[in-house]
Amino acid sequence: MFRSRIAKPITVGLLLLSLALAACGALVDADQPPTDLPPTSGPDTEGLAPIEEIRLQIMESFPIQVAVVVDGYLPDGCTEIDEIDQTFDEEANTFFVEITTVRLSDAMCTQAIVPFEERISLDVRGLPAGTYTVDVNGVTDTFTLDVDNELPEDQDDPSRIDWEEARELILSGQVEQVVQLHSLEVRLYLQNGRELVTTEPNIDDVFDVVEECGEPCADMTLATE
């Protein structure tokens, strides 16, 4: 009889203590930040990047240059842009830009989406006058060329100048547009309609000169190909 009287309070006490510990554990878990998703197994997953908006940029030079600025997002931190491919369908007058993604199977990541922006130059030189469509992963916009986008043969070989002369022209504020090529060739489009070509010593040197120019170059258009 002595044992039965003390066993019941002990049992009830242990039950209450277990419930209290479980409740505390639930509160602690609720306050913890979301953990990274564990690595997935299997091969990497390829797909198309979701696109929210595209914007066309038309540079006021001749021949006209056109670029498409793409706003999209990646579905999680494990997904990366894989390739950006551009093709042109002459029959449909359409530029098709495909941005593909790959999701790495052995990486840890969160489920938060990752926005991105890409600027893609379109190969429009030599195109005849007309209206053209740009399709980026199914999102489309159009632009129009009022005239054939090619210089006459006698104007297709612009004058070449040395780097120091080009630098002085930029600093004087006479240049309307600067186009830098990966080959270090730089094309200068002057306010009087002339087109000049120079070679910069190092990549992006021309942009340093434009920054040095300051206010006289505030409205200058800069592009790179």
KOLTI-855488 format. One record per residue (C-alpha): x, y, z; residue in three letters; residue number from 1. Coordinates in Angstrom, 3 decimals. Example, Ala and Ser with C-alpha at 12.3 -4.5 7.8 and 13.67 -1.06 7.14 Angstrom:
<r><x>12.300</x><y>-4.500</y><z>7.800</z><residuo>ALA</residuo><num>1</num></r>
<r><x>13.670</x><y>-1.060</y><z>7.140</z><residuo>SER</residuo><num>2</num></r>
END
This chain:
<r><x>0.000</x><y>0.000</y><z>0.000</z><residuo>MET</residuo><num>1</num></r>
<r><x>2.911</x><y>2.365</y><z>0.709</z><residuo>PHE</residuo><num>2</num></r>
<r><x>4.293</x><y>1.915</y><z>-2.851</z><residuo>ARG</residuo><num>3</num></r>
<r><x>0.977</x><y>2.602</y><z>-4.590</z><residuo>SER</residuo><num>4</num></r>
<r><x>0.562</x><y>5.933</y><z>-2.803</z><residuo>ARG</residuo><num>5</num></r>
<r><x>3.886</x><y>7.421</y><z>-4.036</z><residuo>ILE</residuo><num>6</num></r>
<r><x>4.001</x><y>5.860</y><z>-7.548</z><residuo>ALA</residuo><num>7</num></r>
<r><x>1.045</x><y>7.839</y><z>-8.880</z><residuo>LYS</residuo><num>8</num></r>
<r><x>2.437</x><y>11.350</y><z>-8.096</z><residuo>PRO</residuo><num>9</num></r>
<r><x>5.803</x><y>10.399</y><z>-9.611</z><residuo>ILE</residuo><num>10</num></r>
<r><x>4.156</x><y>9.179</y><z>-12.823</z><residuo>THR</residuo><num>11</num></r>
<r><x>2.048</x><y>12.316</y><z>-13.178</z><residuo>VAL</residuo><num>12</num></r>
<r><x>5.111</x><y>14.509</y><z>-12.525</z><residuo>GLY</residuo><num>13</num></r>
<r><x>7.135</x><y>12.791</y><z>-15.195</z><residuo>LEU</residuo><num>14</num></r>
<r><x>4.288</x><y>13.202</y><z>-17.690</z><residuo>LEU</residuo><num>15</num></r>
<r><x>4.011</x><y>16.927</y><z>-16.977</z><residuo>LEU</residuo><num>16</num></r>
<r><x>7.781</x><y>17.354</y><z>-17.288</z><residuo>LEU</residuo><num>17</num></r>
<r><x>7.767</x><y>15.583</y><z>-20.684</z><residuo>SER</residuo><num>18</num></r>
<r><x>4.991</x><y>17.839</y><z>-21.995</z><residuo>LEU</residuo><num>19</num></r>
<r><x>6.844</x><y>20.961</y><z>-20.798</z><residuo>ALA</residuo><num>20</num></r>
<r><x>10.077</x><y>19.873</y><z>-22.491</z><residuo>LEU</residuo><num>21</num></r>
<r><x>8.210</x><y>19.137</y><z>-25.756</z><residuo>ALA</residuo><num>22</num></r>
<r><x>6.576</x><y>22.577</y><z>-25.716</z><residuo>ALA</residuo><num>23</num></r>
<r><x>9.948</x><y>24.277</y><z>-25.138</z><residuo>CYS</residuo><num>24</num></r>
<r><x>11.444</x><y>22.309</y><z>-28.006</z><residuo>GLY</residuo><num>25</num></r>
<r><x>8.648</x><y>23.450</y><z>-30.312</z><residuo>ALA</residuo><num>26</num></r>
<r><x>9.242</x><y>27.086</y><z>-29.356</z><residuo>LEU</residuo><num>27</num></r>
<r><x>12.990</x><y>26.795</y><z>-29.982</z><residuo>VAL</residuo><num>28</num></r>
<r><x>12.425</x><y>25.195</y><z>-33.397</z><residuo>ASP</residuo><num>29</num></r>
<r><x>9.964</x><y>27.930</y><z>-34.384</z><residuo>ALA</residuo><num>30</num></r>
<r><x>12.592</x><y>30.610</y><z>-33.715</z><residuo>ASP</residuo><num>31</num></r>
<r><x>15.296</x><y>28.964</y><z>-35.835</z><residuo>GLN</residuo><num>32</num></r>
<r><x>15.976</x><y>30.475</y><z>-39.324</z><residuo>PRO</residuo><num>33</num></r>
<r><x>15.253</x><y>28.271</y><z>-42.366</z><residuo>PRO</residuo><num>34</num></r>
<r><x>18.126</x><y>25.944</y><z>-43.104</z><residuo>THR</residuo><num>35</num></r>
<r><x>19.733</x><y>25.426</y><z>-46.479</z><residuo>ASP</residuo><num>36</num></r>
<r><x>18.296</x><y>22.740</y><z>-48.658</z><residuo>LEU</residuo><num>37</num></r>
<r><x>20.499</x><y>19.614</y><z>-48.661</z><residuo>PRO</residuo><num>38</num></r>
<r><x>22.291</x><y>18.624</y><z>-51.858</z><residuo>PRO</residuo><num>39</num></r>
<r><x>20.158</x><y>16.744</y><z>-54.331</z><residuo>THR</residuo><num>40</num></r>
<r><x>21.226</x><y>13.507</y><z>-55.918</z><residuo>SER</residuo><num>41</num></r>
<r><x>21.368</x><y>12.607</y><z>-59.574</z><residuo>GLY</residuo><num>42</num></r>
<r><x>22.499</x><y>14.573</y><z>-62.641</z><residuo>PRO</residuo><num>43</num></r>
<r><x>22.370</x><y>18.372</y><z>-62.947</z><residuo>ASP</residuo><num>44</num></r>
<r><x>19.005</x><y>19.733</y><z>-64.117</z><residuo>THR</residuo><num>45</num></r>
<r><x>18.869</x><y>21.950</y><z>-67.226</z><residuo>GLU</residuo><num>46</num></r>
<r><x>16.057</x><y>24.342</y><z>-68.154</z><residuo>GLY</residuo><num>47</num></r>
<r><x>15.067</x><y>27.791</y><z>-69.436</z><residuo>LEU</residuo><num>48</num></r>
<r><x>15.409</x><y>30.899</y><z>-67.277</z><residuo>ALA</residuo><num>49</num></r>
<r><x>12.049</x><y>32.490</y><z>-66.349</z><residuo>PRO</residuo><num>50</num></r>
<r><x>11.875</x><y>35.960</y><z>-67.940</z><residuo>ILE</residuo><num>51</num></r>
<r><x>9.813</x><y>38.790</y><z>-66.440</z><residuo>GLU</residuo><num>52</num></r>
<r><x>10.542</x><y>41.648</y><z>-68.869</z><residuo>GLU</residuo><num>53</num></r>
<r><x>12.714</x><y>42.630</y><z>-71.831</z><residuo>ILE</residuo><num>54</num></r>
<r><x>13.682</x><y>46.172</y><z>-72.881</z><residuo>ARG</residuo><num>55</num></r>
<r><x>15.191</x><y>47.196</y><z>-76.200</z><residuo>LEU</residuo><num>56</num></r>
<r><x>17.985</x><y>49.769</y><z>-76.310</z><residuo>GLN</residuo><num>57</num></r>
<r><x>18.607</x><y>51.461</y><z>-79.683</z><residuo>ILE</residuo><num>58</num></r>
<r><x>21.817</x><y>53.476</y><z>-79.937</z><residuo>MET</residuo><num>59</num></r>
<r><x>21.532</x><y>56.627</y><z>-82.013</z><residuo>GLU</residuo><num>60</num></r>
<r><x>24.487</x><y>55.922</y><z>-84.269</z><residuo>SER</residuo><num>61</num></r>
<r><x>24.801</x><y>54.688</y><z>-87.795</z><residuo>PHE</residuo><num>62</num></r>
<r><x>24.826</x><y>51.842</y><z>-88.446</z><residuo>PRO</residuo><num>63</num></r>
<r><x>22.257</x><y>51.530</y><z>-85.676</z><residuo>ILE</residuo><num>64</num></r>
<r><x>23.095</x><y>49.257</y><z>-82.756</z><residuo>GLN</residuo><num>65</num></r>
<r><x>20.414</x><y>47.403</y><z>-80.802</z><residuo>VAL</residuo><num>66</num></r>
<r><x>20.665</x><y>45.578</y><z>-77.487</z><residuo>ALA</residuo><num>67</num></r>
<r><x>18.068</x><y>43.759</y><z>-75.401</z><residuo>VAL</residuo><num>68</num></r>
<r><x>18.103</x><y>44.069</y><z>-71.602</z><residuo>VAL</residuo><num>69</num></r>
<r><x>16.576</x><y>41.015</y><z>-69.955</z><residuo>VAL</residuo><num>70</num></r>
<r><x>15.103</x><y>40.932</y><z>-66.436</z><residuo>ASP</residuo><num>71</num></r>
<r><x>14.475</x><y>37.460</y><z>-65.057</z><residuo>GLY</residuo><num>72</num></r>
<r><x>15.052</x><y>35.262</y><z>-62.047</z><residuo>TYR</residuo><num>73</num></r>
<r><x>16.503</x><y>31.935</y><z>-61.010</z><residuo>LEU</residuo><num>74</num></r>
<r><x>14.189</x><y>29.736</y><z>-58.921</z><residuo>PRO</residuo><num>75</num></r>
<r><x>16.728</x><y>29.008</y><z>-56.157</z><residuo>ASP</residuo><num>76</num></r>
<r><x>20.320</x><y>29.483</y><z>-55.095</z><residuo>GLY</residuo><num>77</num></r>
<r><x>21.484</x><y>26.260</y><z>-56.759</z><residuo>CYS</residuo><num>78</num></r>
<r><x>20.423</x><y>27.332</y><z>-60.266</z><residuo>THR</residuo><num>79</num></r>
<r><x>22.839</x><y>29.220</y><z>-62.511</z><residuo>GLU</residuo><num>80</num></r>
<r><x>22.693</x><y>30.694</y><z>-66.013</z><residuo>ILE</residuo><num>81</num></r>
<r><x>24.313</x><y>28.161</y><z>-68.300</z><residuo>ASP</residuo><num>82</num></r>
<r><x>24.365</x><y>29.641</y><z>-71.824</z><residuo>GLU</residuo><num>83</num></r>
<r><x>22.956</x><y>32.576</y><z>-73.816</z><residuo>ILE</residuo><num>84</num></r>
<r><x>22.405</x><y>31.752</y><z>-77.483</z><residuo>ASP</residuo><num>85</num></r>
<r><x>21.230</x><y>34.127</y><z>-80.233</z><residuo>GLN</residuo><num>86</num></r>
<r><x>19.845</x><y>33.142</y><z>-83.644</z><residuo>THR</residuo><num>87</num></r>
<r><x>18.103</x><y>35.126</y><z>-86.371</z><residuo>PHE</residuo><num>88</num></r>
<r><x>15.228</x><y>33.819</y><z>-88.510</z><residuo>ASP</residuo><num>89</num></r>
<r><x>15.282</x><y>35.780</y><z>-91.784</z><residuo>GLU</residuo><num>90</num></r>
<r><x>11.832</x><y>34.583</y><z>-92.873</z><residuo>GLU</residuo><num>91</num></r>
<r><x>10.190</x><y>35.667</y><z>-89.607</z><residuo>ALA</residuo><num>92</num></r>
<r><x>12.422</x><y>38.755</y><z>-89.078</z><residuo>ASN</residuo><num>93</num></r>
<r><x>12.912</x><y>37.507</y><z>-85.528</z><residuo>THR</residuo><num>94</num></r>
<r><x>15.865</x><y>37.345</y><z>-83.186</z><residuo>PHE</residuo><num>95</num></r>
<r><x>15.575</x><y>34.333</y><z>-80.896</z><residuo>PHE</residuo><num>96</num></r>
<r><x>17.561</x><y>34.623</y><z>-77.662</z><residuo>VAL</residuo><num>97</num></r>
<r><x>17.619</x><y>31.535</y><z>-75.477</z><residuo>GLU</residuo><num>98</num></r>
<r><x>18.881</x><y>31.751</y><z>-71.899</z><residuo>ILE</residuo><num>99</num></r>
<r><x>19.362</x><y>28.304</y><z>-70.424</z><residuo>THR</residuo><num>100</num></r>
<r><x>19.996</x><y>27.350</y><z>-66.803</z><residuo>THR</residuo><num>101</num></r>
<r><x>21.537</x><y>24.454</y><z>-64.946</z><residuo>VAL</residuo><num>102</num></r>
<r><x>20.772</x><y>23.366</y><z>-61.386</z><residuo>ARG</residuo><num>103</num></r>
<r><x>23.782</x><y>21.848</y><z>-59.689</z><residuo>LEU</residuo><num>104</num></r>
<r><x>22.900</x><y>18.592</y><z>-57.994</z><residuo>SER</residuo><num>105</num></r>
<r><x>25.754</x><y>18.586</y><z>-55.468</z><residuo>ASP</residuo><num>106</num></r>
<r><x>25.307</x><y>22.139</y><z>-54.125</z><residuo>ALA</residuo><num>107</num></r>
<r><x>23.540</x><y>23.349</y><z>-50.976</z><residuo>MET</residuo><num>108</num></r>
<r><x>21.171</x><y>26.272</y><z>-51.454</z><residuo>CYS</residuo><num>109</num></r>
<r><x>18.051</x><y>28.053</y><z>-50.209</z><residuo>THR</residuo><num>110</num></r>
<r><x>14.678</x><y>28.236</y><z>-51.924</z><residuo>GLN</residuo><num>111</num></r>
<r><x>14.824</x><y>32.048</y><z>-52.314</z><residuo>ALA</residuo><num>112</num></r>
<r><x>14.593</x><y>33.221</y><z>-55.933</z><residuo>ILE</residuo><num>113</num></r>
<r><x>17.590</x><y>35.080</y><z>-57.385</z><residuo>VAL</residuo><num>114</num></r>
<r><x>16.845</x><y>37.961</y><z>-59.816</z><residuo>PRO</residuo><num>115</num></r>
<r><x>19.220</x><y>38.672</y><z>-62.698</z><residuo>PHE</residuo><num>116</num></r>
<r><x>19.704</x><y>41.183</y><z>-65.518</z><residuo>GLU</residuo><num>117</num></r>
<r><x>21.511</x><y>40.503</y><z>-68.795</z><residuo>GLU</residuo><num>118</num></r>
<r><x>22.323</x><y>42.908</y><z>-71.648</z><residuo>ARG</residuo><num>119</num></r>
<r><x>22.688</x><y>41.227</y><z>-75.037</z><residuo>ILE</residuo><num>120</num></r>
<r><x>23.815</x><y>43.017</y><z>-78.205</z><residuo>SER</residuo><num>121</num></r>
<r><x>21.888</x><y>41.981</y><z>-81.320</z><residuo>LEU</residuo><num>122</num></r>
<r><x>23.632</x><y>41.481</y><z>-84.650</z><residuo>ASP</residuo><num>123</num></r>
<r><x>21.646</x><y>44.058</y><z>-86.635</z><residuo>VAL</residuo><num>124</num></r>
<r><x>24.339</x><y>45.464</y><z>-88.933</z><residuo>ARG</residuo><num>125</num></r>
<r><x>23.488</x><y>44.972</y><z>-92.602</z><residuo>GLY</residuo><num>126</num></r>
<r><x>19.783</x><y>44.333</y><z>-92.014</z><residuo>LEU</residuo><num>127</num></r>
<r><x>17.343</x><y>45.945</y><z>-94.471</z><residuo>PRO</residuo><num>128</num></r>
<r><x>14.730</x><y>48.451</y><z>-93.336</z><residuo>ALA</residuo><num>129</num></r>
<r><x>11.782</x><y>46.814</y><z>-91.601</z><residuo>GLY</residuo><num>130</num></r>
<r><x>10.232</x><y>45.735</y><z>-88.306</z><residuo>THR</residuo><num>131</num></r>
<r><x>11.959</x><y>43.048</y><z>-86.285</z><residuo>TYR</residuo><num>132</num></r>
<r><x>10.857</x><y>40.920</y><z>-83.336</z><residuo>THR</residuo><num>133</num></r>
<r><x>13.039</x><y>39.949</y><z>-80.385</z><residuo>VAL</residuo><num>134</num></r>
<r><x>12.016</x><y>36.759</y><z>-78.564</z><residuo>ASP</residuo><num>135</num></r>
<r><x>13.747</x><y>35.907</y><z>-75.273</z><residuo>VAL</residuo><num>136</num></r>
<r><x>12.507</x><y>32.595</y><z>-73.879</z><residuo>ASN</residuo><num>137</num></r>
<r><x>9.029</x><y>33.416</y><z>-75.202</z><residuo>GLY</residuo><num>138</num></r>
<r><x>8.849</x><y>37.077</y><z>-74.080</z><residuo>VAL</residuo><num>139</num></r>
<r><x>8.780</x><y>39.369</y><z>-77.131</z><residuo>THR</residuo><num>140</num></r>
<r><x>9.180</x><y>42.991</y><z>-78.223</z><residuo>ASP</residuo><num>141</num></r>
<r><x>9.747</x><y>44.717</y><z>-81.579</z><residuo>THR</residuo><num>142</num></r>
<r><x>11.866</x><y>47.480</y><z>-83.108</z><residuo>PHE</residuo><num>143</num></r>
<r><x>11.916</x><y>49.138</y><z>-86.521</z><residuo>THR</residuo><num>144</num></r>
<r><x>14.755</x><y>50.108</y><z>-88.832</z><residuo>LEU</residuo><num>145</num></r>
<r><x>13.623</x><y>53.036</y><z>-90.959</z><residuo>ASP</residuo><num>146</num></r>
<r><x>16.478</x><y>52.586</y><z>-93.466</z><residuo>VAL</residuo><num>147</num></r>
<r><x>18.887</x><y>49.824</y><z>-94.414</z><residuo>ASP</residuo><num>148</num></r>
<r><x>21.339</x><y>49.466</y><z>-91.560</z><residuo>ASN</residuo><num>149</num></r>
<r><x>24.545</x><y>49.640</y><z>-93.587</z><residuo>GLU</residuo><num>150</num></r>
<r><x>26.872</x><y>52.419</y><z>-94.628</z><residuo>LEU</residuo><num>151</num></r>
<r><x>27.447</x><y>53.001</y><z>-98.347</z><residuo>PRO</residuo><num>152</num></r>
<r><x>30.599</x><y>51.274</y><z>-99.599</z><residuo>GLU</residuo><num>153</num></r>
<r><x>32.528</x><y>54.534</y><z>-99.832</z><residuo>ASP</residuo><num>154</num></r>
<r><x>31.808</x><y>55.254</y><z>-96.132</z><residuo>GLN</residuo><num>155</num></r>
<r><x>32.387</x><y>51.795</y><z>-94.720</z><residuo>ASP</residuo><num>156</num></r>
<r><x>36.086</x><y>52.358</y><z>-93.929</z><residuo>ASP</residuo><num>157</num></r>
<r><x>36.211</x><y>54.969</y><z>-91.150</z><residuo>PRO</residuo><num>158</num></r>
<r><x>39.327</x><y>57.008</y><z>-90.542</z><residuo>SER</residuo><num>159</num></r>
<r><x>41.847</x><y>55.557</y><z>-88.112</z><residuo>ARG</residuo><num>160</num></r>
<r><x>43.499</x><y>57.790</y><z>-85.504</z><residuo>ILE</residuo><num>161</num></r>
<r><x>46.002</x><y>57.105</y><z>-82.759</z><residuo>ASP</residuo><num>162</num></r>
<r><x>45.002</x><y>56.682</y><z>-79.120</z><residuo>TRP</residuo><num>163</num></r>
<r><x>46.215</x><y>60.089</y><z>-77.936</z><residuo>GLU</residuo><num>164</num></r>
<r><x>44.183</x><y>61.905</y><z>-80.611</z><residuo>GLU</residuo><num>165</num></r>
<r><x>41.109</x><y>59.848</y><z>-79.702</z><residuo>ALA</residuo><num>166</num></r>
<r><x>41.634</x><y>60.665</y><z>-76.043</z><residuo>ARG</residuo><num>167</num></r>
<r><x>41.751</x><y>64.410</y><z>-76.778</z><residuo>GLU</residuo><num>168</num></r>
<r><x>38.581</x><y>64.222</y><z>-78.873</z><residuo>LEU</residuo><num>169</num></r>
<r><x>36.715</x><y>62.510</y><z>-76.016</z><residuo>ILE</residuo><num>170</num></r>
<r><x>37.920</x><y>64.996</y><z>-73.408</z><residuo>LEU</residuo><num>171</num></r>
<r><x>36.890</x><y>67.898</y><z>-75.657</z><residuo>SER</residuo><num>172</num></r>
<r><x>33.264</x><y>66.707</y><z>-75.633</z><residuo>GLY</residuo><num>173</num></r>
<r><x>33.087</x><y>66.238</y><z>-79.414</z><residuo>GLN</residuo><num>174</num></r>
<r><x>32.278</x><y>62.518</y><z>-79.220</z><residuo>VAL</residuo><num>175</num></r>
<r><x>28.632</x><y>61.467</y><z>-79.174</z><residuo>GLU</residuo><num>176</num></r>
<r><x>29.048</x><y>57.708</y><z>-78.834</z><residuo>GLN</residuo><num>177</num></r>
<r><x>31.844</x><y>55.297</y><z>-77.913</z><residuo>VAL</residuo><num>178</num></r>
<r><x>31.787</x><y>51.603</y><z>-78.862</z><residuo>VAL</residuo><num>179</num></r>
<r><x>34.460</x><y>49.313</y><z>-77.416</z><residuo>GLN</residuo><num>180</num></r>
<r><x>35.248</x><y>45.935</y><z>-78.987</z><residuo>LEU</residuo><num>181</num></r>
<r><x>36.913</x><y>43.017</y><z>-77.224</z><residuo>HIS</residuo><num>182</num></r>
<r><x>39.781</x><y>43.308</y><z>-79.730</z><residuo>SER</residuo><num>183</num></r>
<r><x>40.687</x><y>46.708</y><z>-78.102</z><residuo>LEU</residuo><num>184</num></r>
<r><x>39.357</x><y>48.535</y><z>-81.174</z><residuo>GLU</residuo><num>185</num></r>
<r><x>37.300</x><y>51.583</y><z>-80.223</z><residuo>VAL</residuo><num>186</num></r>
<r><x>34.861</x><y>53.352</y><z>-82.540</z><residuo>ARG</residuo><num>187</num></r>
<r><x>34.120</x><y>57.016</y><z>-81.941</z><residuo>LEU</residuo><num>188</num></r>
<r><x>30.995</x><y>58.635</y><z>-83.381</z><residuo>TYR</residuo><num>189</num></r>
<r><x>31.433</x><y>62.404</y><z>-83.436</z><residuo>LEU</residuo><num>190</num></r>
<r><x>28.712</x><y>65.035</y><z>-83.157</z><residuo>GLN</residuo><num>191</num></r>
<r><x>29.500</x><y>66.179</y><z>-86.729</z><residuo>ASN</residuo><num>192</num></r>
<r><x>28.651</x><y>62.716</y><z>-88.105</z><residuo>GLY</residuo><num>193</num></r>
<r><x>32.216</x><y>61.430</y><z>-88.562</z><residuo>ARG</residuo><num>194</num></r>
<r><x>33.186</x><y>57.935</y><z>-87.465</z><residuo>GLU</residuo><num>195</num></r>
<r><x>36.738</x><y>57.308</y><z>-86.260</z><residuo>LEU</residuo><num>196</num></r>
<r><x>38.540</x><y>54.179</y><z>-85.139</z><residuo>VAL</residuo><num>197</num></r>
<r><x>41.385</x><y>53.825</y><z>-82.664</z><residuo>THR</residuo><num>198</num></r>
<r><x>43.015</x><y>51.120</y><z>-80.554</z><residuo>THR</residuo><num>199</num></r>
<r><x>43.108</x><y>51.510</y><z>-76.777</z><residuo>GLU</residuo><num>200</num></r>
<r><x>46.183</x><y>50.270</y><z>-74.873</z><residuo>PRO</residuo><num>201</num></r>
<r><x>44.157</x><y>48.162</y><z>-72.426</z><residuo>ASN</residuo><num>202</num></r>
<r><x>40.562</x><y>47.003</y><z>-72.198</z><residuo>ILE</residuo><num>203</num></r>
<r><x>38.245</x><y>49.656</y><z>-70.680</z><residuo>ASP</residuo><num>204</num></r>
<r><x>40.845</x><y>52.453</y><z>-70.995</z><residuo>ASP</residuo><num>205</num></r>
<r><x>38.321</x><y>54.390</y><z>-73.070</z><residuo>VAL</residuo><num>206</num></r>
<r><x>35.771</x><y>54.258</y><z>-70.238</z><residuo>PHE</residuo><num>207</num></r>
<r><x>38.384</x><y>55.677</y><z>-67.855</z><residuo>ASP</residuo><num>208</num></r>
<r><x>38.845</x><y>58.610</y><z>-70.255</z><residuo>VAL</residuo><num>209</num></r>
<r><x>35.080</x><y>59.206</y><z>-70.393</z><residuo>VAL</residuo><num>210</num></r>
<r><x>34.951</x><y>59.226</y><z>-66.582</z><residuo>GLU</residuo><num>211</num></r>
<r><x>37.857</x><y>61.701</y><z>-66.538</z><residuo>GLU</residuo><num>212</num></r>
<r><x>35.970</x><y>63.897</y><z>-69.015</z><residuo>CYS</residuo><num>213</num></r>
<r><x>33.158</x><y>64.504</y><z>-66.525</z><residuo>GLY</residuo><num>214</num></r>
<r><x>30.364</x><y>66.939</y><z>-67.399</z><residuo>GLU</residuo><num>215</num></r>
<r><x>31.238</x><y>67.414</y><z>-71.142</z><residuo>PRO</residuo><num>216</num></r>
<r><x>30.726</x><y>63.669</y><z>-71.592</z><residuo>CYS</residuo><num>217</num></r>
<r><x>27.623</x><y>63.322</y><z>-69.417</z><residuo>ALA</residuo><num>218</num></r>
<r><x>25.328</x><y>62.626</y><z>-72.387</z><residuo>ASP</residuo><num>219</num></r>
<r><x>27.737</x><y>60.352</y><z>-74.246</z><residuo>MET</residuo><num>220</num></r>
<r><x>26.437</x><y>56.884</y><z>-75.171</z><residuo>THR</residuo><num>221</num></r>
<r><x>28.725</x><y>54.014</y><z>-74.174</z><residuo>LEU</residuo><num>222</num></r>
<r><x>28.541</x><y>50.502</y><z>-75.580</z><residuo>ALA</residuo><num>223</num></r>
<r><x>30.681</x><y>47.384</y><z>-75.701</z><residuo>THR</residuo><num>224</num></r>
<r><x>30.618</x><y>44.383</y><z>-77.993</z><residuo>GLU</residuo><num>225</num></r>
END
